[in-house]
Amino acid sequence: MESNKTTLLGTVGYHLLSNHSIGPMLYETLIEQPWASQVDVQEMNWGPIAIVQQFESLLESYRRVVFFCAIERPNRNIGDFDIYRWGGQLPSEEDIQACIGDAVTGVISAENLLIIGEYFRIWPDEVFLFDVEPGPEKPGISLDIEVGVRVPEYLKQLEVLCLKGSTIQGRNNWIYGDQIMEKNLS
């Protein structure tokens, strides 16, 4: 992960789960974007503890981190997305231990990654979660039409977010570690 780039764009998610796999599915597309030369694009589909160790070993920290993933949330249509700015604040010790337990058993979760990274204080001031609504989990090697048609919009939003740390149309909400365990974020 060593780089002279100041922004990391990390794709997070399992493979072969249709819309739930949007991050891994678009990884190759992301690294081919003209703006990607200014961003360190990495798959972050491996253990949060190893990611913490990788961040701790960096000679120069990133100034901005953007995670691109799919998470089911209420009150959204398939293909809708939200961009959350990470505000820190850890949940209870019990919830932190649950996240670590999930991590060591192989659960891939952007939310667990945020909480574990916060616990170990590896995040820069600017951390964002770009979260696409995938709908119900199902196996598959392609995106549903509702998600696929919006890929150009996602790419444009990711470009602005990665390069400027801001969003188009003010789609920026705050998310906090002590609230992230609530499954009703909207």
MDTraj code that builds the backbone (N, CA, C; nanometers):
import mdtraj as md
import numpy as np

residues = "MET GLU SER ASN LYS THR THR LEU LEU GLY THR VAL GLY TYR HIS LEU LEU SER ASN HIS SER ILE GLY PRO MET LEU TYR GLU THR LEU ILE GLU GLN PRO TRP ALA SER GLN VAL ASP VAL GLN GLU MET ASN TRP GLY PRO ILE ALA ILE VAL GLN GLN PHE GLU SER LEU LEU GLU SER TYR ARG ARG VAL VAL PHE PHE CYS ALA ILE GLU ARG PRO ASN ARG ASN ILE GLY ASP PHE ASP ILE TYR ARG TRP GLY GLY GLN LEU PRO SER GLU GLU ASP ILE GLN ALA CYS ILE GLY ASP ALA VAL THR GLY VAL ILE SER ALA GLU ASN LEU LEU ILE ILE GLY GLU TYR PHE ARG ILE TRP PRO ASP GLU VAL PHE LEU PHE ASP VAL GLU PRO GLY PRO GLU LYS PRO GLY ILE SER LEU ASP ILE GLU VAL GLY VAL ARG VAL PRO GLU TYR LEU LYS GLN LEU GLU VAL LEU CYS LEU LYS GLY SER THR ILE GLN GLY ARG ASN ASN TRP ILE TYR GLY ASP GLN ILE MET GLU LYS ASN LEU SER".split()
xyz = np.array([
    [0.0813, -0.1190, 0.0000],
    [0.0000, 0.0000, 0.0000],
    [0.0862, 0.1261, 0.0000],
    [0.2163, 0.1153, -0.0042],
    [0.3048, 0.2311, -0.0001],
    [0.2880, 0.3143, -0.1276],
    [0.2702, 0.4430, -0.1125],
    [0.2405, 0.5285, -0.2257],
    [0.2696, 0.6728, -0.1889],
    [0.2917, 0.7566, -0.2903],
    [0.3059, 0.8992, -0.2644],
    [0.1719, 0.9712, -0.2847],
    [0.0670, 0.8970, -0.3076],
    [-0.0657, 0.9535, -0.3273],
    [-0.1281, 0.9816, -0.1911],
    [-0.2053, 1.0884, -0.1825],
    [-0.2583, 1.1292, -0.0525],
    [-0.4012, 1.0825, -0.0269],
    [-0.4652, 1.0232, -0.1275],
    [-0.6006, 0.9726, -0.1114],
    [-0.6047, 0.8241, -0.1430],
    [-0.6713, 0.7489, -0.0561],
    [-0.6946, 0.6066, -0.0781],
    [-0.8420, 0.5869, -0.1104],
    [-0.8704, 0.5169, -0.2202],
    [-1.0056, 0.4722, -0.2526],
    [-1.0058, 0.3213, -0.2349],
    [-1.0766, 0.2751, -0.1334],
    [-1.0807, 0.1321, -0.1043],
    [-1.2153, 0.0725, -0.1382],
    [-1.2137, -0.0329, -0.2197],
    [-1.3374, -0.1053, -0.2475],
    [-1.3548, -0.2119, -0.1399],
    [-1.4762, -0.2237, -0.0879],
    [-1.5030, -0.3163, 0.0215],
    [-1.6240, -0.4013, -0.0152],
    [-1.6102, -0.5321, -0.0033],
    [-1.7239, -0.6205, -0.0271],
    [-1.6806, -0.7575, -0.0728],
    [-1.7729, -0.8496, -0.0618],
    [-1.7507, -0.9862, -0.1088],
    [-1.7618, -0.9906, -0.2606],
    [-1.7026, -1.0919, -0.3199],
    [-1.7191, -1.1180, -0.4629],
    [-1.8408, -1.2092, -0.4830],
    [-1.8963, -1.2071, -0.6021],
    [-2.0011, -1.2994, -0.6459],
    [-2.1352, -1.2833, -0.5746],
    [-2.1650, -1.1612, -0.5297],
    [-2.2939, -1.1354, -0.4644],
    [-2.3695, -1.0224, -0.5346],
    [-2.3666, -1.0232, -0.6668],
    [-2.4415, -0.9269, -0.7468],
    [-2.4184, -0.7843, -0.6958],
    [-2.5240, -0.7093, -0.6680],
    [-2.5109, -0.5687, -0.6281],
    [-2.4280, -0.5505, -0.5010],
    [-2.4301, -0.6468, -0.4121],
    [-2.3514, -0.6388, -0.2889],
    [-2.2011, -0.6366, -0.3195],
    [-2.1648, -0.6751, -0.4396],
    [-2.0239, -0.6811, -0.4806],
    [-1.9824, -0.5624, -0.5662],
    [-2.0550, -0.4516, -0.5588],
    [-2.0261, -0.3383, -0.6477],
    [-1.8824, -0.2892, -0.6347],
    [-1.8303, -0.2807, -0.5133],
    [-1.6915, -0.2356, -0.4966],
    [-1.5933, -0.3249, -0.5706],
    [-1.5902, -0.4552, -0.5384],
    [-1.4996, -0.5440, -0.6108],
    [-1.5274, -0.5509, -0.7609],
    [-1.6556, -0.5463, -0.7999],
    [-1.6886, -0.5533, -0.9429],
    [-1.6353, -0.4336, -1.0204],
    [-1.6349, -0.3169, -0.9573],
    [-1.5913, -0.1960, -1.0281],
    [-1.4437, -0.1632, -1.0049],
    [-1.3726, -0.2476, -0.9340],
    [-1.2316, -0.2200, -0.9052],
    [-1.1518, -0.1926, -1.0336],
    [-1.1611, -0.2804, -1.1313],
    [-1.0858, -0.2620, -1.2572],
    [-1.1288, -0.1340, -1.3289],
    [-1.2580, -0.1042, -1.3281],
    [-1.3079, 0.0195, -1.3887],
    [-1.2512, 0.1408, -1.3166],
    [-1.2455, 0.1335, -1.1839],
    [-1.1939, 0.2460, -1.1048],
    [-1.0474, 0.2735, -1.1348],
    [-0.9658, 0.1701, -1.1440],
    [-0.8224, 0.1945, -1.1677],
    [-0.7960, 0.2448, -1.3096],
    [-0.8934, 0.2290, -1.3991],
    [-0.8789, 0.2772, -1.5365],
    [-0.9293, 0.4199, -1.5563],
    [-0.9890, 0.4805, -1.4547],
    [-1.0389, 0.6178, -1.4664],
    [-0.9219, 0.7145, -1.4808],
    [-0.9362, 0.8201, -1.5629],
    [-0.8255, 0.9160, -1.5799],
    [-0.7784, 0.9765, -1.4470],
    [-0.8694, 0.9987, -1.3550],
    [-0.8356, 1.0596, -1.2271],
    [-0.7693, 0.9620, -1.1311],
    [-0.7743, 0.8327, -1.1617],
    [-0.7195, 0.7312, -1.0708],
    [-0.5683, 0.7423, -1.0554],
    [-0.5014, 0.8098, -1.1477],
    [-0.3559, 0.8267, -1.1343],
    [-0.3199, 0.9131, -1.0135],
    [-0.4175, 0.9880, -0.9625],
    [-0.3942, 1.0741, -0.8464],
    [-0.4422, 1.0108, -0.7160],
    [-0.4939, 0.8877, -0.7263],
    [-0.5557, 0.8210, -0.6120],
    [-0.4994, 0.6799, -0.6019],
    [-0.4774, 0.6336, -0.4807],
    [-0.4349, 0.4963, -0.4587],
    [-0.5605, 0.4108, -0.4460],
    [-0.5942, 0.3353, -0.5507],
    [-0.7142, 0.2511, -0.5511],
    [-0.6727, 0.1112, -0.5068],
    [-0.7373, 0.0620, -0.4016],
    [-0.7026, -0.0684, -0.3441],
    [-0.8281, -0.1473, -0.3121],
    [-0.8203, -0.2785, -0.3294],
    [-0.9262, -0.3648, -0.2769],
    [-0.9018, -0.3794, -0.1279],
    [-1.0049, -0.3586, -0.0491],
    [-0.9941, -0.3688, 0.0967],
    [-1.0816, -0.4835, 0.1458],
    [-1.0748, -0.5951, 0.0758],
    [-1.1585, -0.7110, 0.1048],
    [-1.0855, -0.8124, 0.1908],
    [-0.9995, -0.7659, 0.2738],
    [-0.9234, -0.8532, 0.3608],
    [-0.9377, -0.8026, 0.5029],
    [-0.8825, -0.8698, 0.5983],
    [-0.9080, -0.8446, 0.7385],
    [-0.8769, -0.7052, 0.7883],
    [-0.9698, -0.6454, 0.8635],
    [-0.9476, -0.5133, 0.9201],
    [-0.8226, -0.5036, 1.0088],
    [-0.7885, -0.6095, 1.0789],
    [-0.6691, -0.6058, 1.1633],
    [-0.5444, -0.5933, 1.0758],
    [-0.5403, -0.6669, 0.9657],
    [-0.4279, -0.6548, 0.8724],
    [-0.4248, -0.5161, 0.8082],
    [-0.5414, -0.4599, 0.7809],
    [-0.5478, -0.3245, 0.7243],
    [-0.4939, -0.2236, 0.8258],
    [-0.5304, -0.2403, 0.9531],
    [-0.4766, -0.1536, 1.0585],
    [-0.3244, -0.1628, 1.0595],
    [-0.2712, -0.2840, 1.0553],
    [-0.1256, -0.3012, 1.0568],
    [-0.0613, -0.2373, 0.9346],
    [-0.1264, -0.2482, 0.8202],
    [-0.0746, -0.1870, 0.6980],
    [-0.0715, -0.0339, 0.7122],
    [-0.1790, 0.0234, 0.7631],
    [-0.1840, 0.1684, 0.7834],
    [-0.0777, 0.2132, 0.8845],
    [-0.0603, 0.1364, 0.9904],
    [0.0386, 0.1723, 1.0920],
    [0.1807, 0.1678, 1.0365],
    [0.2029, 0.0896, 0.9316],
    [0.3370, 0.0782, 0.8741],
    [0.3671, 0.1833, 0.7673],
    [0.2684, 0.2627, 0.7294],
    [0.2898, 0.3640, 0.6258],
    [0.3900, 0.4691, 0.6716],
    [0.4808, 0.5050, 0.5830],
    [0.5758, 0.6118, 0.6142],
    [0.5073, 0.7472, 0.6142],
    [0.4107, 0.7628, 0.5241],
    [0.3333, 0.8866, 0.5172],
    [0.1856, 0.8497, 0.5110],
    [0.1074, 0.9037, 0.6007],
    [-0.0352, 0.8701, 0.6086],
    [-0.1131, 0.9346, 0.4950],
    [-0.2248, 0.8723, 0.4631],
    [-0.3175, 0.9323, 0.3673],
    [-0.3842, 1.0528, 0.4325],
    [-0.4183, 1.1516, 0.3514],
    [-0.4954, 1.2660, 0.4015],
    [-0.6447, 1.2421, 0.3889],
    [-0.6812, 1.1517, 0.2981],
    [-0.8233, 1.1245, 0.2738],
    [-0.8387, 0.9756, 0.2407],
    [-0.9434, 0.9156, 0.2952],
    [-0.9771, 0.7763, 0.2660],
    [-1.1242, 0.7719, 0.2263],
    [-1.1522, 0.7015, 0.1172],
    [-1.2891, 0.6833, 0.0693],
    [-1.3123, 0.5332, 0.0545],
    [-1.4174, 0.4833, 0.1199],
    [-1.4557, 0.3432, 0.1041],
    [-1.5789, 0.3367, 0.0157],
    [-1.5740, 0.2479, -0.0847],
    [-1.6833, 0.2287, -0.1801],
    [-1.7410, 0.0896, -0.1576],
    [-1.8695, 0.0841, -0.1212],
    [-1.9286, -0.0438, -0.0832],
    [-2.0790, -0.0424, -0.1060],
    [-2.1423, -0.1548, -0.0755],
    [-2.2882, -0.1671, -0.0807],
    [-2.3362, -0.2169, 0.0548],
    [-2.4316, -0.1461, 0.1125],
    [-2.4891, -0.1836, 0.2414],
    [-2.6401, -0.1650, 0.2332],
    [-2.7133, -0.2671, 0.2752],
    [-2.8598, -0.2555, 0.2782],
    [-2.9010, -0.1605, 0.3897],
    [-2.9827, -0.0624, 0.3538],
    [-3.0366, 0.0320, 0.4516],
    [-3.1842, 0.0532, 0.4207],
    [-3.2638, 0.0835, 0.5205],
    [-3.4065, 0.1057, 0.4958],
    [-3.4314, 0.2370, 0.4208],
    [-3.5476, 0.2440, 0.3605],
    [-3.5958, 0.3670, 0.2958],
    [-3.5120, 0.4107, 0.1762],
    [-3.4480, 0.3156, 0.1090],
    [-3.3759, 0.3481, -0.0147],
    [-3.4178, 0.2489, -0.1214],
    [-3.4110, 0.2935, -0.2460],
    [-3.4361, 0.2065, -0.3603],
    [-3.3043, 0.1474, -0.4077],
    [-3.3126, 0.0315, -0.4708],
    [-3.1920, -0.0307, -0.5257],
    [-3.1246, 0.0687, -0.6191],
    [-2.9949, 0.0870, -0.5982],
    [-2.9166, 0.1796, -0.6794],
    [-2.8978, 0.3159, -0.6158],
    [-2.9833, 0.3525, -0.5202],
    [-2.9640, 0.4787, -0.4479],
    [-2.8324, 0.4720, -0.3715],
    [-2.7778, 0.5862, -0.3402],
    [-2.6542, 0.5867, -0.2628],
    [-2.6541, 0.7027, -0.1655],
    [-2.5730, 0.6875, -0.0645],
    [-2.5465, 0.7941, 0.0314],
    [-2.3966, 0.8031, 0.0503],
    [-2.3524, 0.9215, 0.0825],
    [-2.2116, 0.9429, 0.1161],
    [-2.2080, 0.9920, 0.2595],
    [-2.1363, 0.9180, 0.3405],
    [-2.1242, 0.9522, 0.4813],
    [-1.9820, 0.9989, 0.5095],
    [-1.9711, 1.1011, 0.5887],
    [-1.8406, 1.1447, 0.6385],
    [-1.8232, 1.0850, 0.7770],
    [-1.7121, 1.0182, 0.7982],
    [-1.6844, 0.9520, 0.9251],
    [-1.6561, 1.0565, 1.0322],
    [-1.7283, 1.0473, 1.1424],
    [-1.7122, 1.1415, 1.2519],
    [-1.6497, 1.0823, 1.3758],
    [-1.6015, 0.9563, 1.3658],
    [-1.5379, 0.8933, 1.4808],
    [-1.6387, 0.8465, 1.5837],
    [-1.6048, 0.8601, 1.7091],
    [-1.6863, 0.8199, 1.8236],
    [-1.7129, 0.6697, 1.8231],
    [-1.6486, 0.6021, 1.9126],
    [-1.6602, 0.4571, 1.9200],
    [-1.7892, 0.4116, 1.9868],
    [-1.8384, 0.2938, 1.9463],
    [-1.9528, 0.2345, 2.0162],
    [-1.9048, 0.1743, 2.1490],
    [-1.9909, 0.1009, 2.2138],
    [-1.9558, 0.0369, 2.3411],
    [-1.8417, -0.0631, 2.3217],
    [-1.7737, -0.0951, 2.4313],
    [-1.6667, -0.1959, 2.4268],
    [-1.7207, -0.3286, 2.3745],
    [-1.8424, -0.3631, 2.4131],
    [-1.9036, -0.4875, 2.3668],
    [-1.9200, -0.4866, 2.2143],
    [-1.9634, -0.3750, 2.1583],
    [-1.9784, -0.3648, 2.0132],
    [-1.8432, -0.3664, 1.9423],
    [-1.7435, -0.3031, 2.0022],
    [-1.6087, -0.3066, 1.9435],
    [-1.5591, -0.4506, 1.9393],
    [-1.5754, -0.5229, 2.0489],
    [-1.5329, -0.6634, 2.0524],
    [-1.6095, -0.7473, 1.9510],
    [-1.7370, -0.7179, 1.9313],
    [-1.8161, -0.7898, 1.8300],
    [-1.7599, -0.7632, 1.6909],
    [-1.7201, -0.6382, 1.6636],
    [-1.6600, -0.6050, 1.5334],
    [-1.5288, -0.6799, 1.5136],
    [-1.4473, -0.6829, 1.6178],
    [-1.3190, -0.7537, 1.6088],
    [-1.3436, -0.9034, 1.5917],
    [-1.4417, -0.9572, 1.6638],
    [-1.4763, -1.0983, 1.6477],
    [-1.5187, -1.1300, 1.5058],
    [-1.6024, -1.0448, 1.4484],
    [-1.6420, -1.0628, 1.3086],
    [-1.5211, -1.0564, 1.2170],
    [-1.4334, -0.9615, 1.2430],
    [-1.3155, -0.9414, 1.1575],
    [-1.2257, -1.0646, 1.1560],
    [-1.1997, -1.1219, 1.2730],
    [-1.1082, -1.2364, 1.2771],
    [-1.1719, -1.3636, 1.2215],
    [-1.3044, -1.3637, 1.2069],
    [-1.3695, -1.4802, 1.1462],
    [-1.3944, -1.4611, 0.9973],
    [-1.3456, -1.3498, 0.9414],
    [-1.3516, -1.3303, 0.7972],
    [-1.4665, -1.2468, 0.7454],
    [-1.5439, -1.1849, 0.8324],
    [-1.6529, -1.0995, 0.7863],
    [-1.5950, -0.9740, 0.7214],
    [-1.6413, -0.9440, 0.6012],
    [-1.5982, -0.8235, 0.5303],
    [-1.7073, -0.7193, 0.5486],
    [-1.6744, -0.6094, 0.6162],
    [-1.7723, -0.5068, 0.6466],
    [-1.7038, -0.3710, 0.6546],
    [-1.7521, -0.2771, 0.5750],
    [-1.6969, -0.1411, 0.5804],
    [-1.7215, -0.0792, 0.7170],
    [-1.8355, -0.1089, 0.7764],
    [-1.8664, -0.0523, 0.9077],
    [-1.7719, -0.1069, 1.0145],
    [-1.7457, -0.2382, 1.0129],
    [-1.6482, -0.2952, 1.1062],
    [-1.5107, -0.2326, 1.0847],
    [-1.4747, -0.2162, 0.9593],
    [-1.3452, -0.1567, 0.9271],
    [-1.3343, -0.0150, 0.9831],
    [-1.4390, 0.0637, 0.9692],
    [-1.4382, 0.1995, 1.0241],
    [-1.4200, 0.1980, 1.1757],
    [-1.4951, 0.1125, 1.2435],
    [-1.4885, 0.1079, 1.3894],
    [-1.3531, 0.0573, 1.4372],
    [-1.3030, -0.0500, 1.3769],
    [-1.1737, -0.1044, 1.4191],
    [-1.0624, -0.0049, 1.3896],
    [-1.0681, 0.0590, 1.2729],
    [-0.9682, 0.1618, 1.2409],
    [-0.9724, 0.2782, 1.3376],
    [-1.0931, 0.3169, 1.3784],
    [-1.1070, 0.4253, 1.4763],
    [-1.0489, 0.3837, 1.6107],
    [-1.0745, 0.2612, 1.6503],
    [-1.0236, 0.2120, 1.7779],
    [-0.8704, 0.2208, 1.7808],
    [-0.8072, 0.1870, 1.6683],
    [-0.6610, 0.1914, 1.6604],
    [-0.6073, 0.3255, 1.6108],
    [-0.6970, 0.4217, 1.5924],
    [-0.6615, 0.5598, 1.5563],
    [-0.5768, 0.5693, 1.4288],
    [-0.6214, 0.4997, 1.3255],
    [-0.5453, 0.5035, 1.1999],
    [-0.6038, 0.5993, 1.0963],
    [-0.7251, 0.6477, 1.1180],
    [-0.7914, 0.7268, 1.0145],
    [-0.7453, 0.8723, 1.0136],
    [-0.7324, 0.9278, 0.8926],
    [-0.7062, 1.0717, 0.8821],
    [-0.8344, 1.1497, 0.9141],
    [-0.8263, 1.2809, 0.9069],
    [-0.9442, 1.3638, 0.9347],
    [-1.0557, 1.3447, 0.8322],
    [-1.0189, 1.3124, 0.7087],
    [-1.1194, 1.2976, 0.6032],
    [-1.1370, 1.1506, 0.5670],
    [-1.2459, 1.0913, 0.6135],
    [-1.2817, 0.9538, 0.5791],
    [-1.4278, 0.9547, 0.5358],
    [-1.4531, 0.8927, 0.4206],
    [-1.5877, 0.8895, 0.3644],
    [-1.6300, 0.7465, 0.3342],
    [-1.7584, 0.7221, 0.3457],
    [-1.8186, 0.5947, 0.3105],
    [-1.9181, 0.6214, 0.1987],
    [-1.8894, 0.5722, 0.0788],
    [-1.9787, 0.5829, -0.0364],
    [-2.0551, 0.4510, -0.0425],
    [-2.1835, 0.4585, -0.0133],
    [-2.2635, 0.3416, 0.0183],
    [-2.3799, 0.3291, -0.0795],
    [-2.3785, 0.2248, -0.1633],
    [-2.4836, 0.2000, -0.2622],
    [-2.5848, 0.1008, -0.2047],
    [-2.7120, 0.1270, -0.2288],
    [-2.8175, 0.0341, -0.1852],
    [-2.8232, -0.0842, -0.2813],
    [-2.7898, -0.2050, -0.2308],
    [-2.7856, -0.3212, -0.3197],
    [-2.9164, -0.3991, -0.3304],
    [-3.0088, -0.3774, -0.2360],
    [-3.1273, -0.4624, -0.2304],
    [-3.0928, -0.5940, -0.1625],
    [-3.1838, -0.6906, -0.1686],
    [-3.1598, -0.8188, -0.1004],
    [-3.0350, -0.8903, -0.1542],
    [-2.9661, -0.9565, -0.0633],
    [-2.8453, -1.0296, -0.1019],
    [-2.8817, -1.1500, -0.1875],
    [-2.8053, -1.1684, -0.2963],
    [-2.8255, -1.2840, -0.3841],
    [-2.6961, -1.3104, -0.4590],
    [-2.6745, -1.4341, -0.5000],
    [-2.5530, -1.4636, -0.5759],
    [-2.5619, -1.4040, -0.7161],
    [-2.4468, -1.3732, -0.7722],
    [-2.4453, -1.3229, -0.9088],
    [-2.3123, -1.2612, -0.9451],
    [-2.2835, -1.2602, -1.0752],
    [-2.1566, -1.2058, -1.1238],
    [-2.1754, -1.0727, -1.1968],
    [-2.2977, -1.0208, -1.1948],
    [-2.3222, -0.8923, -1.2606],
    [-2.4150, -0.8075, -1.1742],
    [-2.4187, -0.6793, -1.2061],
    [-2.5043, -0.5847, -1.1342],
    [-2.6439, -0.5850, -1.1947],
    [-2.7452, -0.5671, -1.1113],
    [-2.8806, -0.5501, -1.1610],
    [-2.8886, -0.4186, -1.2386],
    [-2.9862, -0.4074, -1.3257],
    [-3.0012, -0.2894, -1.4111],
    [-3.0127, -0.1610, -1.3297],
    [-3.0821, -0.1655, -1.2149],
    [-3.1010, -0.0451, -1.1337],
    [-2.9676, 0.0110, -1.0831],
    [-2.8721, -0.0762, -1.0615],
    [-2.7392, -0.0343, -1.0170],
    [-2.6500, -0.0068, -1.1380],
    [-2.6540, -0.0942, -1.2350],
    [-2.5679, -0.0812, -1.3527],
    [-2.5834, 0.0502, -1.4271],
    [-2.7075, 0.0983, -1.4406],
    [-2.7294, 0.2233, -1.5147],
    [-2.6745, 0.3444, -1.4392],
    [-2.6510, 0.3289, -1.3107],
    [-2.6041, 0.4428, -1.2304],
    [-2.4520, 0.4445, -1.2121],
    [-2.3830, 0.3477, -1.2696],
    [-2.2370, 0.3418, -1.2540],
    [-2.1696, 0.4717, -1.2981],
    [-2.2049, 0.5332, -1.4122],
    [-2.1396, 0.6603, -1.4477],
    [-2.1574, 0.7685, -1.3403],
    [-2.2749, 0.7735, -1.2787],
    [-2.2998, 0.8693, -1.1711],
    [-2.2113, 0.8384, -1.0502],
    [-2.1996, 0.7109, -1.0150],
    [-2.1124, 0.6728, -0.9031],
    [-1.9683, 0.7145, -0.9306],
    [-1.9228, 0.6891, -1.0531],
    [-1.7842, 0.7219, -1.0881],
    [-1.7586, 0.8721, -1.0785],
    [-1.8522, 0.9520, -1.1255],
    [-1.8367, 1.0975, -1.1179],
    [-1.8345, 1.1435, -0.9726],
    [-1.9247, 1.0915, -0.8930],
    [-1.9282, 1.1268, -0.7504],
    [-1.7973, 1.0852, -0.6817],
    [-1.7483, 0.9658, -0.7126],
    [-1.6230, 0.9184, -0.6521],
    [-1.5053, 1.0061, -0.6936],
    [-1.5048, 1.0499, -0.8188],
    [-1.3980, 1.1392, -0.8651],
    [-1.3939, 1.2669, -0.7814],
    [-1.5070, 1.3320, -0.7681],
    [-1.5139, 1.4573, -0.6921],
    [-1.4776, 1.4326, -0.5458],
    [-1.5300, 1.3259, -0.4908],
    [-1.5033, 1.2940, -0.3511],
    [-1.3548, 1.2653, -0.3276],
    [-1.2954, 1.1875, -0.4142],
    [-1.1532, 1.1523, -0.3983],
    [-1.0608, 1.2713, -0.4211],
    [-1.0894, 1.3510, -0.5206],
    [-0.9987, 1.4598, -0.5559],
    [-1.0200, 1.5864, -0.4734],
    [-1.1447, 1.6113, -0.4318],
    [-1.1744, 1.7371, -0.3630],
    [-1.2215, 1.7195, -0.2195],
    [-1.2562, 1.5973, -0.1814],
    [-1.3066, 1.5753, -0.0465],
    [-1.4431, 1.6366, -0.0246],
    [-1.5145, 1.6584, -0.1337],
    [-1.6495, 1.7129, -0.1244],
    [-1.7394, 1.6303, -0.2140],
    [-1.8670, 1.6593, -0.2097],
    [-1.9616, 1.5819, -0.2878],
    [-2.0419, 1.6714, -0.3801],
    [-2.0947, 1.6119, -0.4839],
    [-2.1852, 1.6810, -0.5736],
    [-2.3219, 1.6841, -0.5056],
    [-2.3906, 1.7952, -0.5129],
    [-2.5267, 1.8088, -0.4618],
    [-2.5354, 1.7892, -0.3107],
    [-2.4295, 1.8139, -0.2396],
    [-2.4335, 1.8095, -0.0942],
    [-2.4831, 1.6792, -0.0346],
    [-2.4482, 1.5666, -0.0943],
    [-2.4977, 1.4364, -0.0485],
    [-2.4141, 1.3817, 0.0667],
    [-2.3705, 1.4664, 0.1544],
    [-2.2763, 1.4288, 0.2587],
    [-2.3440, 1.4278, 0.3956],
    [-2.3587, 1.3107, 0.4564],
    [-2.4123, 1.2956, 0.5902],
    [-2.2984, 1.2509, 0.6812],
    [-2.3125, 1.2759, 0.8089],
    [-2.2123, 1.2291, 0.9051],
    [-2.2553, 1.0940, 0.9593],
    [-2.1579, 1.0092, 0.9848],
    [-2.1828, 0.8802, 1.0481],
    [-2.0817, 0.8647, 1.1614],
    [-2.1288, 0.8135, 1.2745],
    [-2.0458, 0.8037, 1.3940],
    [-2.0413, 0.6597, 1.4435],
    [-1.9292, 0.6235, 1.5024],
    [-1.9106, 0.4875, 1.5512],
    [-2.0095, 0.4458, 1.6567],
    [-2.0544, 0.5401, 1.7386],
    [-2.1507, 0.5033, 1.8420],
    [-2.2926, 0.4907, 1.7858],
    [-2.3131, 0.5275, 1.6585],
    [-2.4431, 0.5131, 1.5936],
    [-2.4412, 0.4083, 1.4829],
    [-2.3233, 0.3697, 1.4379],
    [-2.3107, 0.2833, 1.3210],
    [-2.3691, 0.1446, 1.3441],
    [-2.3734, 0.1029, 1.4691],
    [-2.4265, -0.0298, 1.4986],
    [-2.5785, -0.0335, 1.4845],
    [-2.6411, 0.0840, 1.4807],
    [-2.7856, 0.0897, 1.4565],
    [-2.8108, 0.0547, 1.3104],
    [-2.8987, -0.0348, 1.2853],
    [-2.9227, -0.0812, 1.1490],
    [-3.0253, 0.0039, 1.0753],
    [-3.0692, 0.1155, 1.1359],
    [-3.1727, 0.1965, 1.0718],
    [-3.1196, 0.3303, 1.0226],
    [-2.9910, 0.3377, 0.9905],
    [-2.9396, 0.4625, 0.9347],
    [-3.0129, 0.4930, 0.8054],
    [-3.0470, 0.6179, 0.7880],
    [-3.1124, 0.6553, 0.6620],
    [-3.0638, 0.7895, 0.6175],
])
top = md.Topology()
chain = top.add_chain()
for i, resn in enumerate(residues, 1):
    res = top.add_residue(resn, chain, resSeq=i)
    for name in ("N", "CA", "C"):
        top.add_atom(name, md.element.get_by_symbol(name[0]), res)
traj = md.Trajectory(xyz[None], top)
